[in-house]
Amino acid sequence: MAKREEAKRYGVLFSAYMKIFKAIVSVLISAVLLVPAFPAVYSEEVGTDFVDLAFTINSKLYLSKSIKKTSGTAPIIEKGVIMIPSDIILNELGCDFKVGKDSSITATRGGVTLKLQLNSKSATVNGVRKDMEAAPKKPRSGTAIFIPLRFTVRAFGAVDTWDETTDTVYVTRTGKFDTGVTMFYERSAKKSNIYVYNGKEIKTIPLVNREILNWYSYKGQVLATISDKKTGKNRFTIYKDGSFNVLIDDFEIKDTFEYNDNLVIHGYDRNKKINNLYRFDGKDLVKVQENFYVGRHILFKDKLVISKYDKNRDYTLLAFDKTSWKPGILAEGFVLKDYLEYDQNLYMTGRHQEGIARPLAIYNGNTIDSSSFRILTGDIELDVRNDIAIHNGVLYGVSRDNPWKDELVLIEKNSVIPVVFPYADSPLGKMKYVIRQVREYKGKLYIGTNGGKMLNASGRWVSIPDDKLPEQVLAFNEVTNFKILIPDFRLTGFRLENDRLLALGNEKVGTEKYMDPALYIHDGVEPVKTQDVLRIDNVTSSGSNIFIDVFDRDRIDDKERSTMLVYDNYDIKNLVVGMDTKRWDIIGKSLVFAGYEEDIKRNKLYSYNDEFAELRDNFEVKFWGKYNDILFVNGFNGEQKKYSFCRFSGNNLEDIRDNLEVYSIIKAKGPYFIVFACDKDPQSDFYKKKMLYIYDDSAGSFIEMKVDIELKDMIFVR
C-alpha cells in the first residue's frame, strides 16, 4: 500500500515536471522562431531637407523654398532671442496682416489669428493670451518692426530649428496637420533619404550608399529592405522609435500577402542560402518554417493553400487554417499549376513530382489534411478556367489531349468518360461533339461546338461534314435535351459578367466560312446580338449596365477600331465609337473613362450614368487614381498647353488646381492626401520644380511640403 502511494506521488510529481518541461520547451521554441531585431543602423536626425525658409543672423540674404531672396533688414539676436522683420516672416508664412496706427500687428492664416503689440511681451493667439520671450520692437532707424521669430512661426504651426555653427535658423512651414504618419523616399544623384512626417514635424533618415528595394506599411509599422552598396547586403528592417532596425541581415523578398491578420513574407536568406516563410503580426517577425519556397498560393474560404518546394527538391501541397501556423499536408508530390474556385470547391490542375501525368484535383476546404483533397483524374490536359463545368451535380470537362482531344468528358471516381450523344444520322445512332469551350449558367450547360464525330457502321469514329453539323452554341438541360442557342456560330470564348453570359465568335452567313464577327449577351431567356465585334479587351459593370471595351469593324470602310459598348435594358448600343480607352473606373453609379478618338485626333474624358456626358475635351490623362469613392484625374490640354488636376465624386468633375503635373498620390488620415507633382505654371517661382504637397480635400487647399524633391515612393503608415 505504501509503495502504491509512493508510486502515485512520484507519478503526480513526474506529471507536474513534464508540464513544466513542455512549457519551457514551448517558450524556447517560440524564442527560436521569433526573429530578434539587431541594433538600429539607420536612425532619424533633425535635417534641413524639408525647410522652407533659412535666415542667417545679420545677413539680408535668405532662402525661401530654395529661391534666394533679399530683405531690407537682416534678422538679429538680442538676449538669445531671434528677432526678424515682421513683414518678411509674415509674408513668407503666407499670412494676411496689417499694422495699426498704434504699431499693433494683426496676422491671420488658416484659421489662426495672431495679435502683437509694440513693446509688449503679451500676445494673443485666437483670442488666448500668450507670453513671448521678447517684445516686438522698432529700431531707432528704419521702419521695420522686429518680432520674435520662434513665437511667430510656432503660432502658425510651423517648425523652427537653430544651427549654431552657421548662425542660421531653418523654418518648415508644413505645420501641424492631422495627416497621421507618412514616409517619403527620395533618391537622386545627390541624395538618398527617408523622410518621416508625423503631422507635426519632419525628420530625416539619411541613406548614404543605400537604397530601398521594397517597403511595406502594415498595422502602423513599416518593413523595408534596404540595400547597402558597400557590403552588398539587402538588410530587412523594421522602423521603430525613429530608427530602422535590422531583422534579417541579408534577405531577398520573393512574395508578400495578407492572411490570418498577418503579413506573410516569403524570401531567400542570402547568408544561409535558404528560402524561409515568415509572418509579421504588426509587432514581431516570426519564422513560420525554414526551407520553404512558395510556389503558387491561394486564399480559399478561410484557408491558405500553398504549393511548397524545398531544398531537397520535394514538392508538397499544404494548407493553413486560422487556428495555427502549422500547415497540414493535402498532397505529397503535387505541383500546383492553375486553379478555379467553383461551386464551393477549389479545382486544381498540376503535375506530379515524378512522371509526366497531369492530375486534376479538388479541395473542399473543410480541413487542412488529405481527407479534404482528392485526385479526380490522374492524367488529363485541360484549361481549368475554361474547360470544366458542373451540371446537375456532374463534373464535365473538355479534354485537350488524346484519346479524347477536344471532346466533352465526364469526370468521376478517378475516371474520364467521353460523353456520347444520340445522333439519328449515324448508322449506330451515336456521336460526340468537338468542343471549343464549356460553361454552366443558370442551371444549363452551354457548349460551343466545332463540329463532331459519329460512329460509322464499322464502329469507327469519323468526322461529320459541316453541312450536316455546323458549329454552334448549344444549351443543355440534359444530354438528350438541348436547344440550339446560337446556330452557325464559331465560338471564340464565353465569359460571365453581372449575371449575364457573353459569347463572342463568328457567324456563318450564306456560303461564308464563319467570317461574320458577333457578340451575344444572354440573360438565360433570350440572347441579344451586336455585329462586328472582333475582340473584348475589358468588361466592367455598374447596376444592371455592362460596359464592354471592344475592338470592332466599321462596315462602311472596313476599318478596325476600338469602341465602348453598353448593355442596358436588354439592348447593346455604342457609347463611343473609335475610342481607344486608356483608363476607366466605376465611381458611385457612374462609369468614368478616358481615351483617344482616332477619327477626330483628340483625347476625351467621359462619364455615363443613365446619361452620357463629356467631361473634358482635348484632355490627355497623365494620372488616374481611385481612392474609395473619389477619383483624381490629372491631364494635359494640348491646345491650351495647360495641365489640370480634377476630382470626380458623385456625378460631378471639378477642377482643383491648374498647372500641376501629378506623379503620385497617397491617401493619408481623414480628408488629407499627399500629392507628388511638378509645378507647370510659367509664372511661378517654382516652375518645373517637383513638389510635395498636402492636399486637404475638405477645404480644397494645397500646402507645400517640399520644393525640388525627387521622390521614388511614399507610403501612409498610420
DRENVO-628490 format. One record per residue: x, y negated, z negated of N, C-alpha, C in turn. Coordinates in steps of 0.05 Angstrom, whole numbers, plus 5000, padded with zeros to 4 digits. Layout:
! residues N
XYZXYZXYZ...
END
This chain:
! residues 718
501750245000500050005000501749755000503849754983505649524981507149485007507949715019509349695045507549585066504949665065503049565085502649265082502449165057502048885052504548725061506948845055509448715063509648695093508848915107508948915136506948705147504648685134502648495143503648215139505148165116506247905111508347835131510148025138512147985159510847935186508548065191507148025216506147745219505047635197503947365196506247165201508547215186510847045189511947045218512047295229513147325256511347175276508647195272506747055290507146755288507546655263508046365259510546275273512746445269515346375281515046365312513546565323513246575352511746325362509746235347508345995356510145755356511845735335513745515334515745535357516745785361518645825383517445755410514945835415513645765441513345465443512645335421512345035422515044905429517245005416519844895422520644935451520145185461520745245489519145065508516545025501514844855517515944565519516744465495517944195494520444185511522144395508524644395523524244405553522244565561521544575590520644315599518844185584517843915591520143725593522043745575524343555575526043595600526243855608527843915632526443805657523743835658522243755682521943455684521843315661521643025661524242905671524042735691526442615703527142365687529542365674530242125658531241905676530941665667531941425682534841365674536541305693539241215688539140925680541340815670541440535663540840355688539740115682539039935703541439855720541039855746543239775764542539535781539939465783539039235798537139075780538138855770536638705750535838425759533738325746532838055752534737845742534837625756536237395747534737145756535136935742533936675750535436575774534036555797535336475821534136215831535336105852534435855864533335905892532836165899531936225926529136115932527436095912524636015917524235725909526335575903525935295894524835125916523234925909522134745928523734475928524634405904526034155901528634195886530634045894533234055880534233765877534333675851535333405845537933415830539833265839542433245825542632975811543432985785543532745769545432545782544432295782545932065793546432075823544832245837545032255866542332195879542332025899539931955913539132165934540932345940540332565959538932795944536832905955535533135943534433315965533833565958532633755976529733795971528133795992525233855990524634076010524034316001523534546019525634566040528134556032530534586048531034346067529434136065529833886080531333686063533433576074535033366059533533096061533132976037531832716036533432526018532632276020534032066004531931905988532431865963530731705946531931425942530331235935531330965930532930945904532231125885533531125859534231405851536531455839537331725831536231795804535732055799534932145772537232115753536532085727538532035706537932225683539932235664539532375639539832175616537832165599538032005575537332165550539332185532538932345508538032625513539232745534538633025541536033065557534732855564532132875579532632775607531832935627532032855655529732675661530332435671528432235678528532185709526232165722526232145751524131945760524631805782522631605791519931745796517831615785515131745786514131785814514631595832513631615859514831855874517431905869518732135882517632395873517532445847516732705838513732755842512032555838509132585842508432635871509832495889509332545918510232825926512532915916513533175923511833405911510533345888508733545876506033555890505633365909503033355924500833225908501433045890499432915873498332665887495832605881494732345886495132185861496331945863496831795838496631495843496231355821496131065823497330945798498430705801499730565778497930325771497130315746495330105737496829835733495329625728496529365723498229365698497429545679499029565654501229775657501929845681504030045687503430325677500830375673500030655667499930815693500331075691500331245715498231455712496531485732494531705733495031875758495632125754496232305776494432555775493432645798491632875800492633065821492233325816492833535836491633795827490033925844489034195838487534215812485834015806484234035782485633945757488133845759489633745736489933445738489233305716489633005715491532945693493732805701495732715682495732415679495732325654495832035649498231965631499831775641502231695627502131395622503331305600503331025594506230935590506930705602509630605600510430565570512830655563514030625537512530785515510930985523509431145503510031435508510731585486511231865488508632035488506431895485503832035485502732045514501832275522500632315549498032485546496432485566494032665566494132835591493433095588493133275610490233375609488633295629485833355629484433275603485233035594484032915570485133015544486933205544488133315519490733175514491033065490493432915483495833095480498133015493500633165491502932975485504833075469507232915463509432995482510832785493513132825511515732795496517932895508520532865496521732585499520632435518521532165523519232005535519231745531517131575542517931475570515931435587516431305613517631035609519530965627520930705624521430585651521730315650522430175675525030025669527130085685529729945681529429645686531429505676531229205680531329135709532829275725533029225753531329425769529929345789528329525805525529555796523929685812521029715806520330005798522130185801521530465795520830515766518830685761518230775734519331055731521131095712522331355707520531515687519931765693518331925676519732195670519132325648520432585642519832795663521832905676521433105697520133355687521233475666520333735656517433725648516633525633513833505624512033475648512833315667511133255690510733505708512833635715512533865733511034095720511434135694510034355680507134285676506434035674503633955672502034045697503434055720502134135745502734425752503734585733504134865738506634945752508434755756510934815769513034905748515235005758517335115740519934975746521434895724524034765728526234935716528634915729530935065720533334875722534934875700537234695699539834845704541534735721544134855727546234655717547434705693549234515682551934505697552534705712555134705727555134505750552734445760552534245782550834005775549933995750548133775742545733755760544633985767542333995785539934125772537634015777535134135767533534235791532634485789531034605810528134625802526334555820523534565814522134745834520534935824518935105841516035025838514834945860512134845859509935055861510735305865508735515867506735505844507735465821505935425798504735675788502535645772501335875759498635935773498536165785496036265797495636545789493136615784492536885773492537085796494837115808495137295831495737585823496437625797497637875790500637875798501838115797504738135803505038225832506638075847507338145875510338155878511238315897514138335903514538285933516838155939517538085966520438185971520738305994523438396002524438226025526538076020527737906040530438036049530738056076533238166086533938016112536237896112537237756136540237796137541537666156544437696158545837576133544537386120545837256097544737346070542337456069541137516044539837796044539837916020538338156015537338145986534838065982533838025955531038135952530338205928527638265920526738035902524337925908523237705891520737815877520537745852518337835835516737595826514237575834512537355825510337465808510137365783508137475764505837285760505437095778503336905775504136655759506536665748507536435732510236345742512036535747514736465755515736675774517936605788519136785808522036855798522637115798525237205791526437345816529137345817530537455840532137705831532037915847533738155843535538175867538138095864540038105887540538395896540738435922541438695932543838665951546138625938548538585954549438855965549738865992550539106006548639336001546139265997544039465993541539386008539839586014537339536027535239726017532739646019530439816012529739986036529640246032528840426053525840466053524640486029521740506026521040435997518640345993517740285965514740335964513840385939511040455934510140315909507740205911506440095887504240295878504440385853502540585844502040535814499440495808498640455780500140235766500740025780502039795768505039825766506140045777509040085777510140085806512740035808513940035835516240245835516140425855518240615860519540525886522240535887523640445911526040615916526540675942529040805949530940585960533140545946535040325952537640455962538340385987540740495999543140315993545240445983547740305976549740355998550540146012552340176035555140256026555940166002558640235993558940525986556940635972557140915964555841105983554041006001552641176019550341316007549641245982547541385967544841245970542741405970539941295970538841345942538941135926538041155898535041115896533741315884530841305880530341175852528940955852528840785828526040725819525740625795523240525784523740245773521840065778522139795767520739775740522339705720521339675693522839455679521339285665522539075648524638915663523938835687525738655702528038795716528139055717530439195729529439435745531039515765530539765779532439975767531240175754532840385741532840635758535140765760535440995778534141235766532441365781531141625773532641865784533341845810534842055823537141925838539542025834541941895843542141865873541342075888541542065917539242225928537242095940534742225946533642125972532542305988531342226014528442316013526542126013523742186012522742296039521342516038520242636063517242566066515842556043512942506045511842426018509742266017508342195993505342205998503842275978500842275980499742285951497242205948496042205922494342455917494542565893492942795885492742805855490442865844490042915816491142685799490542435807491242195792494342165790495742275809498642255811499542185839501842065841503142035867505042275871504442435891506142675896508342595916510742675909513142595924514742845932515142875957516843095967519342975980521643085972524142965983526443155979528743055990531143205990533243085972534143235952536243155934538943195948540142965956542542985973544943075957544943045931547143145915547043445912544643555906544343835901543643995926543243855949542643975974540144155972538044045962535644205959533144025960530944135971528343995971526844045946525643835935524143865910521443725913519643805895516943685894516643545867515843295867515543135842512743015842512042925818509542765815510142535797508742315802509042065786506241995776505941975750503341925738502941635731504741465740504541175733506341105710507541315698509341265675511941415679511741675684514141845686514241995713516642045722517042215745517642495735516042685743516242965734516743145758518743325754519243525775517243745773515743785795513643995796515044265801516744265822518044515829520644455845522744605839525144595855524944775879526744725899526844895922524144905936523144675943520344645952520344455976520044566000519744396024516844406032515644166034512744146041512444146071511044346082510244336110507644166112505544286122503044136124501744156096500243946089498743946064495943846070493943946054491143886059489843836032488343626029486643576006483843686013483043906000480544046006478944085981476443985981474843985957476443855935477043995912478743875892481444015891482144145912484644295914486644155932489244215927491444135944492644385956492444415982493644645996496244556010498344706005500944646016502244886029503244846053504845046066507745006058508845186042511445146029513645316044516045196045518345336056520645286036522345496031524545456012527245526025529345486009532045526020532645816026531046006015531346286022529946356048528846156061527446186087524846346084523546316061521046446056518746236059516546316070514146146073511946246055510546056042508346126024506145916027503646006027501445826027500445805998500645555987500045515959497545335956496445345932494145165925494445075896494044815892493944695865491044625859490244645833487744525825488444315804486344175794486843945776487144015747487244275741487644355713490644405707492344425728495144495723496744415747499344375742501244325764502744575771501744805763502845055771501145165794502345195818500645275840500045575840497845645853497145925858497945995886498346255890499246355917496746445932496246315955494046405972494946635990497346596002498446806020501446786022502747016020505647026025506147046055508146906064508946936092507046806113505246636104503346496122504346216127504746146152505645876160503345726172502445516159500145366168500845186192499245206213499645046237497544826241495044896238492844706241490444796225488544616221486344676204483844516212481544606202479044466206477344516181476344296169474344316147471644336160470244556155467744606169465944786153463544706149461544866136462444956108463644766092464544816065466845006063468245056085470645226085472845096100475245196095477645096108478645316127478445266153479445456173482245376181484045566182486845516187487945706208489445586227491045756245493945746236495345956242498145966232499846166246502046226234503946426243504746586219505546836223506646996202509646946201510746986177513646946173515247126192514247356198515547536217513547606239514647646263513047726285511947486300510247546320509147326337506047306335504847446316501947436313501047156305498547086312497446826307494846856291494946886265492546936250490646696247488146756244486146556237485146626209485246426191484646486163482446286153481146366131479146196118479746176089479345936077479645896049477145746039475845856018473345736009473745525986476145505975476745305955475745365927474645615922473545675896475745715875477945845883480145895864482745815878484945855864487545795876489246055879487846275882489346525886488246655912489346885918488647025943485747115945484347115923481547205923479747015939480646765943479146575958480146535987482146695994483446666020483046926035482446906061482047146077482947106105484347306116485047306144482647406160481547236178479247306193480047486217482247426229483247596250486247566251487647776256490547776254491947646277490647626300492047506323490047406343489847136345488147016365489246736371489246666397490246406405487746226410487546016393485345826397486045556384484545356392484845086381482645066359483545076334481645096312479744846311480644626321478944376320476844376342477144526363475244516385474144786393475245006382474545266393473045446373472045336351470545506333467945366325465845526320463245416311461845636296460245556276458645746261455645706269454445926278451645906286450146146274447946076259446446286246448146466228450146336215451846486196453946646209454246636236456246786250458446596261460946686258463146526267463846596296463646396313464346426341466946276347468446376366470946246374471346276404473146116415473946146443476846236444477146486453479946596455481346466478483846376474485346246495487546426505487446686500489446866508488147136516489647296531488647556539488347736514486547926513485048026537482347876542481747676525479147536528479647236533481347176552482046896557479646726564479346506549477246306553474446426550474146646535471546766530470546706502467946706500466646676473466846936459467846926434468247176418466947136391466147356380465047356353467347466334467747316312469947386294468847476268469247736261468247836235469848086227470148116201471448356190474048416204475748206207478348236219478248346248475948296261475648386288474848156306475648176332474847986352473148136373470648056375468848196393467848006414468348066440467347886461464247886462463147646467460247616467459347676496457547866499456447946525453647846527452947726550450247616554448747786575446147786573444547916594444747766620444847906643445047776669443747956690441547856700439848026718441248096744443047916753444347956779446748146778447348246754449548436751448448716754449848886768448949166771448449306744450049226724449649346697448349156678447448916688445848736672447448586651450048566654451748436634453648226646454148006631456047806639457347676615459547536620460947376600461547106612461146896595461746626604464746566600465846406618468446286614467946016602469145966579468445736562470545516563469545266565471245036562471444936533469144926520469044836492466444926479466444936452464045026438463644836414461044776408460344616385457644716373457444696347454844736334453744466327451144426334449844166329446944206324446044126301443244136293442044416298443444616288442444886289442645036315443944916334444245046360447245066367447845266384450545296393450745186422452544996425452844866452455544956463455445046488457945136501458045006529460444916536460944826563462245046578460945136599461845376614463545296638465145486646466845466670466445706687463845756693463246006708463046246690463446476701463246716685464046966700463847196686464547456697462247646693461747816713459648016709460848296712459448486701460348766701459248896727461048976745460149086770459449386767458649506789457749776788459849976779462349906784464550086776465550026748464149846734464949796706467149596703467749446724469949246722468748966720470148786705469248506703470348346727468448226742469248076765467947796763469247596776468247326775465647296789463847126778461347066790461646816808460746826833461146586850459846346838460946106845460045856834457145796842456345876866453645826875451645996860452546206848450846376831450846286802453146186792453346106764455045846763453845616767455445366766456245296737458145116735458945016709456744856697456344866670454144736658454544726627452744586614452744586585450144726576450444926559448245086550447745036520445245046512444445026484443045286476444345426457443345686448441845676422439545806420438345876395439346156387439346336405440446596402441946666428443446886427444946966451443047006475440647106470438747156491436746936495437046716479435046506480436546236483436646136507438145886511436745726533437645466534436745306557439145156568438845076593440944926606440544636598442444526583442144246574443044056596445444116608446443946630447244136652445744146674446444316696448644206714450044376728452144296747454044086735455244156713456843966697459344106687461643986695464244096685465043936660464844066637465343926612468343866608468943616601471643546592471943576562469843496547470043536518467543436504467043576481464943486462466143306441464543136429465343016403462742936389462842946362460642866346461142596334459142416335459342146325456542056316456341986290453941866279451442046285451842296280449642496284448742516313450542466331449942506359452142666372451342826392453242996407453942856433456542786437457442666462458742876479457942876505459143066524460142916548462742926552464042786574464942986595464442926621465343106642464743006669464443186688463943116716461643286727459943156742457543286753458143366782456743576790456743666817454243546831454743386852452543266867452743356896450643496905450643606932452843816935454443776955456643966960459243876947459243646933461643556919462443756898465043776893466143966873466643826847464543776831464843656804466643406805465743206821467242966825465942716813463542746802462042516794462142486763463842316752464142296723461642196709461042306685458742226670459142276640457642116624457642146595454742186586454242406571451642466560451842426529449642316518449442296489446742426481446942626464444742796457443942766428441342726423440342696396439042946385439343166400438043416392435443476405434343266418431743296432432243276463433243046471433743006500436242836504438042906521440442746525439842506544441442296539441442066557444142046571444141926595446541946611447341666621450041626624451141406639453241516658453441396681455341496702458041366699459941486713462641366719464441326695463941466673465841466650467941676654470441586657472641766662473941866637474041696616475541766592474341606568474241736545473541596520476141546505476641286499479041216484478541196454476141106447475641076418472641056414471741136390468941126383468641036354466740866348466040786321463040736319462040716295459140686291458540476270456140356273455040176253452040206254450840286231448040336231447340556251445340506268444640706289446140666315447840456316449340396340451940556342452540656365455140776371456540606391459040526385460640366403462740546415462940536441464740716456466540556474469140576468471140446485472040646506471340586532471740786553473440676576474340856592475640786618473740886639472740706656470740786676471440696704469540736722470040676750467740496760468540286775466640096787465940216815463340276819462540396844462640206868462539936862462639746884465339746899467439726883470139706895471839946888470740146874472240386866474640326848474640096835476840036816476240166789478340266776478140376749478740156729477340156706477539936687476740026659477439866639476539916612473939776607472139896592469439786587468539866559467139686546465939736520462939796523462140036514459340116516458140116488455440096487454040126461451640316466451340506449448940686448447140566428444840456437443040316420440140386427438640496408435840556412435440746436437040956437436841166457437541066485439240866486440040746512443040686511444340736534447140676536447440436555448740226544449039986561451839866557452439686575455039546574454939326553457239306538457639066522459438876537461838966545463738816561464838996582464738906607465839056629468538956636470439136641473139066650474838946628474239026603475838926580477439146568480039096566481839286553481839216523480339366507480039306479482639366463483639166450486139196435485639256405483639116393483139146365480039156361479239306340476439286332476139376303473939286290473339366263470339316258469239476241466439426231466639256206465539016207465438836184462538786177461638896153458838886147457339056167455438936181453939076202454838996230457038846232457938736257460438886267460538936294462939016306464438776316466938736307468538516317470738646333471138546358473138666375474438466393476938526401478538336417479938486439480338356461481738486483482138296506483038416528483838266552481938346575480638136587478938186610480438126636480938346651482638336674481438156696478838166700477638016722478037716720477737616695478037326691480737246679482437446674485137396664485037246637483337326619483137186593482837386570484037306547483637456523481137346509479537526497477037446485476737576457475137446440474437556414471437546412470237786407467237816408466337936381463637916377462338076356459638166367458638386355456038486362454638586337452238476332450438566311447638506320446538696335443938666349444138466372445738256368446238066390449238046395449837996420452637966429453537676426455937626415456937356411459837336419460537126434463337066440464336886418466336986403467436836380469636646389471336736406473536566415474236626445474736416460475536446488478536396490479836536509482736496513484236526487483836746473484836786446486237056445488937046446490537286445491237356416490237586407490537656379493437726373494537606352497237666343497237816316495237766300495037906274492137976270491638226259488938326254489138476228487638396207487738536182485038536168484038776161481538806147482138856117480738706100481038726071478238736059477338976053474639026044472638916065471138716058469138606077470038356090472638296090473738056103475738146125475538016148477338056170478837796175481537816173483237586181484337636209484037436226484937456253486637206260488937256271490637036279491237066309490936846324491236866353492336616365492936636391494136416406492436346430491836086432490335976455492335876476492536016498494535956518494135686531491635596534491135336546491835106527491035136502491534926483494334946470495635166476498335216464498235196434496235326422495835296394495035556381496135606357495435836341493035766323491335956318489135926300488936166281488536106255488236306235485336306226483936536230481036546226480236756206477836726196476736906176473936986184473437246186470737346193469537496169467137416162465737546140462737496144461137696136458237666141457837696171457037476184456737486213458037236225459937116211461036866220464036866221465136726240468036676242468636386236470536336218471236066212474236026214475035796223477935726224478835636196481035746187482035666161484735516163486135546185488535386189489535406218490335186229491535176256494535176254495735226277498735206280500235386260499135636256500435826238500436096253502836206256503036476267503436676244501436846240501537026217502837286224504737376206506037626210504837856192504237786167503137996150501637866127499738016115498137926093497838156073498038106047497238296027495138176009493338355999491338265980492538255953492238035939493138015911490638025893490937935869488737945849486637735855484137805849482037605852481737505880481437235884480937125911483537075926485837165915488437085926489537285946490737185967492237335987495037215990496937385996499637286002500037306032500837086044501037066073503936996081505037166099507637106110507237016139508136776146507436656172509636466180509336366205511136166216509635906222510735686213509535426219509935356248507735316263507935256292506934976298506834806278506034526282508434356290508634256314510934096323511333846306509233746293509533506276510433566248510633816241511333896214514333886209515033826184517833836176518934126177517034316177517834596175517234746201517234596223516634716249518534946255517335176263518735426269520035556245519435456221520435586197518535806188519636026179518036246168517336176139514836206132513836106106512336336091512436306065510836486048508836316033506236396035504136236023502436406004501236275985498936385970496436265983494636435991492036336002489836395982488436185974486136205955483636225972482436455974480136495992477636355981477536315955475136175944475235875950477535765952477835475957478635415986479535626001480435586028483035426030484735446009487135286008489635456009491835336019494435466021496335326002497935495988500035395970502735495980504535325987507135405997508735535974509835775980511535905960514435875968515035915994517835916002518035836031520035676037520535586065523035726075523035806100525435926113526236186099524436386102524936646089524536856111526137066110525937286129525037536113522337576112521237796097521238056114521938276101521638536113519038666104518338616079515938746068515038606042512538646035511538546009509338735999509138755973507138935961505838805937503338885932501938795908502439015887503238935863503939125842501639175823500638955811498438985792497238715786
END
